[in-house]
Amino acid sequence: MQVISNTSPLLNLAIINQLHLVREQFREIIIPNAVLKELRINENLPGSLQLREAFDASWIRVKSVENEAFVKLLRRELDEGESEAIALAIELKADWKLLDERDGRKIARNLGLNITGVLGIILRGWQQGNVSSVKTIINQLRSDSHFHISSNLEEQILKETGELKS
């Protein structure tokens, strides 16, 4: 299975020490050079140690994008990491694209890519029995990585997990 990731899903899960969920669900992740640059794994930042360990274990690896013209086209609306990640997903005919940002998700969907993000990974982890409380993880995302989730989406997810308090 080919899985390409943007920065946000990997970084946010690393910050809250839940990066293992990505490996459990997808085994191997491919990122473009721009995402590697954005992850800043050699700096002493939240999540950097977990990301370095994933690179050292070779389950996250880097691949260069070949179609620079397509990246430039995507850069009109998206940042560099999102643009390269979407272009790489198209080039490799990826099974999944890990992406959280709204504009990037819209473009990726229009290009026919299967998308999931941090919340989808957490929910799948809960369904597989690897996450005991989705609500706890959402709260960690908010407090530790300043992750934004709409109240409607949070309510929908917590209803599904049975964690919504009336």
C-alpha positions in Angstrom: 0.0 0.0 0.0 1.4 3.4 -1.0 0.6 6.2 1.5 1.8 9.8 1.1 1.6 12.2 4.0 1.6 15.9 4.4 3.2 17.5 7.4 0.2 18.1 9.7 -0.9 14.5 10.4 2.6 13.3 11.2 3.7 16.3 13.2 0.4 16.6 15.2 0.4 12.9 16.1 4.1 13.0 17.0 3.6 16.0 19.3 1.0 14.0 21.3 3.0 10.8 21.2 0.5 9.0 19.0 2.6 8.6 15.9 2.5 4.8 16.4 -1.1 4.9 15.1 0.1 5.8 11.7 2.6 2.9 11.5 0.0 0.5 12.9 -2.5 1.5 10.2 -0.3 2.0 7.2 3.1 0.3 7.9 5.1 2.7 5.7 4.7 6.4 4.9 6.3 8.3 2.0 6.8 12.1 2.2 8.2 14.6 -0.4 11.2 16.7 0.4 9.1 19.8 1.2 7.4 17.9 4.0 10.7 16.7 5.4 11.8 20.3 5.5 8.6 21.4 7.2 8.9 18.6 9.9 12.2 20.1 11.1 13.2 16.7 12.6 16.7 17.8 13.5 15.6 20.6 15.7 14.6 20.2 19.4 10.9 20.8 18.9 7.8 18.9 20.2 7.4 15.7 18.3 10.9 15.8 16.7 12.3 12.8 18.7 9.3 10.6 17.7 9.7 11.7 14.0 13.5 11.0 14.1 12.9 7.5 15.5 10.4 6.8 12.7 13.0 7.9 10.1 15.7 5.8 11.8 13.4 2.8 11.7 12.8 3.6 8.0 9.0 3.4 8.2 8.9 7.1 7.1 10.9 7.7 3.9 11.5 10.5 1.5 10.9 10.5 -2.2 11.4 13.4 -4.6 8.5 14.7 -6.8 9.3 14.5 -10.5 6.5 16.7 -11.9 7.7 20.2 -10.8 5.2 21.8 -13.2 2.3 20.2 -11.4 3.8 21.3 -8.1 4.0 24.9 -9.3 0.3 24.7 -10.5 -0.8 23.5 -7.0 1.3 26.2 -5.3 -1.1 28.8 -6.6 -3.5 27.6 -3.9 -1.5 25.5 -1.5 1.7 25.6 0.5 4.8 23.8 -0.6 4.4 20.7 1.5 0.8 20.2 0.5 1.6 20.8 -3.2 4.5 18.3 -3.3 2.5 15.7 -1.2 -0.5 15.8 -3.6 1.8 15.7 -6.7 3.7 12.7 -5.3 0.4 10.9 -4.4 -0.7 11.4 -8.0 2.7 10.2 -9.4 2.8 7.1 -7.3 -0.9 6.4 -7.6 -1.1 6.3 -3.8 -3.7 4.3 -2.0 -4.0 7.0 0.7 -3.1 10.6 1.2 -2.7 11.9 4.8 -3.8 15.5 4.8 -5.7 17.8 7.2 -5.9 21.2 5.6 -9.3 22.0 4.1 -8.1 23.5 0.8 -5.7 20.7 0.2 -8.3 18.1 1.0 -10.7 19.7 -1.5 -8.1 19.7 -4.3 -6.9 16.1 -3.4 -10.5 14.8 -3.5 -11.1 16.5 -6.9 -8.0 14.7 -8.2 -9.5 11.4 -7.0 -7.3 10.7 -4.0 -8.4 8.8 -0.9 -7.9 11.1 2.0 -7.7 10.8 5.8 -6.2 13.0 8.4 -5.4 13.1 12.1 -9.0 12.6 13.2 -9.5 9.7 10.8 -6.4 8.0 12.0 -7.4 8.4 15.6 -10.9 7.2 14.9 -9.6 4.2 13.0 -7.2 3.5 16.0 -10.2 3.5 18.3 -12.1 1.1 16.0 -9.1 -1.2 16.1 -8.9 -1.0 19.9 -5.6 0.9 19.9 -7.2 4.1 21.3 -9.1 4.0 24.6 -10.4 7.6 24.5 -10.8 9.7 21.4 -12.0 12.6 23.5 -8.7 12.6 25.5 -6.7 12.6 22.3 -8.7 15.4 20.8 -8.1 17.4 24.0 -4.4 16.7 23.7 -4.3 17.8 20.1 -6.0 21.1 21.1 -3.8 21.8 24.1 -0.4 20.5 22.9 -0.4 21.1 19.1 -3.1 23.8 18.8 -5.1 21.6 16.5 -8.5 23.1 15.4 -11.6 20.9 15.2 -15.0 22.3 14.7 -17.5 21.7 17.5 -19.9 19.9 15.0 -17.2 17.5 13.8 -16.1 16.8 17.4 -19.7 16.1 18.4 -20.1 13.8 15.4 -16.9 11.8 16.3 -17.7 11.6 20.0 -21.2 10.4 19.3 -19.7 7.6 17.2 -17.3 6.6 20.0 -20.0 6.9 22.7 -17.9 9.6 24.5 -20.4 12.5 24.1 -21.8 13.6 27.4 -25.3 14.9 27.3 
